[in-house]
Amino acid sequence: MLDEAVRAIDTREELINALIEAAELEHGLLIQYLFAAYSLKRRPEEGISVEQVEKVREWGGAILGVARQEMAHLGTVCNLLTAVGGSPRFGRPNFPQAMEHYYPFDFQLERFTMTTLERFIRFEKPVDEAVEALEGVAPNLPELDRVGELYRQIADGFRTLDLAYARSRQTLFVGPSEAQDADSWTQPIGKGGFNVVPVTDLASALAAIESIVLEGEGAPTDREGSHYDTFLDVHREYQAELAADPDFDPARPVVITPLTRTHRDSGPGPFTLLQEGTPTHDLAELFNHVYSTVLLMLMQFYDYGGETRAQRAGLQASIRQSMSGIIRPIAEVLTELPAGEGIDGTAGPGFELYGELQVPSHLPSRWVVLRERTRVAAAECRRLAQVEDGPLKRLGFIATNLDLLAANIDRFAEGGEGA
């Protein structure tokens, strides 16, 4: 819990800053959840029984379900930002980030272990004590050590500012309604679904924040189905498996925070540099390229620039298909490749950002950038598929998916619908 009272959010600037922090927090959380899920073993040949394979598959599905909801939370935060005059935020600092250096807890990429699960439980742990708000003049950063605390500060900020603007006959909600994402990303929406909440006024802003907190922590009298509850369930089942089989290890030996290079915005913390000049290193760079491309598509979708309804639907479908048909399989291939000579363990996706991502304000240029990036990725994927046998053979169908993505972007740019 907090050691001292936090300061209130009472200016538009502070509210936008807090929402930017929330966007980066959600982004960082969902990546850590994805990394842990991608690291899980999938076959009995990897040293687990057929029954354990099924159990591990269930755990992976549960964690991926949480990650999908975190993606929805990120989209909802972007709606909140747009509504009050901010811009959608999909950037973030690179991993690792040690506790209190940038975030209130360690942010690093770790394979699925008991320790990793306990970190996830802490991320989503409910807040049981209220904090006192103090007023200030200069913009302050929110102070928190639980995810829910940040959102409670943001909700209080919305209430305070909405009242203040109403008294002066102005409005806090200055963003265009057409920029709001009100679409369903999964059909049907349900447990583990992808439900982004549109924001146009105080009531919808508070409803959006409440939906994020409830999915993360659950209600005080009902935690069932929340992220917190999901991780507790997996933790209990993992403990039971270890009690029956002390040698049980459900995850591949993926190294901690695998990176292709060091980054200026990385904080202190453990990481592993993948060996340069290897297919593993090349594939890790390809993964980062594709991951950044998906982020650009998300930025274009949320930063409305005049796209037609069909184009927005096409972007949405492409993002969804890229996550399952490109991002996930490349990540899983990486977890089966050696990290490098003299490095004990396999590689994994580093989710690295090599620079600040920007979406052109000129609509035709947006399509040109996406077109170029997807075609480069498809060509590199085909090259790596020819390197050797083994896990890299899976890259052939991933290259086909990248070709399809590039063709769809061509059609979207021309105003048509994708395949």
LINDADA-V969390 format. One record per helix or strand of 3 or more residues. SS is the DSSP state (A for helix, B for strand). FROM is the first residue (numbers start at 0). TO is the last residue. Records with the same first field share a line. If there is no record, write none. Layout:
BEGIN
SS = FROM-TO + FROM-TO
END
This chain:
BEGIN
A = 11-37 + 43-45 + 49-82 + 113-123 + 146-166 + 176-178 + 201-216 + 226-243 + 278-301 + 308-333 + 362-384 + 389-412
END
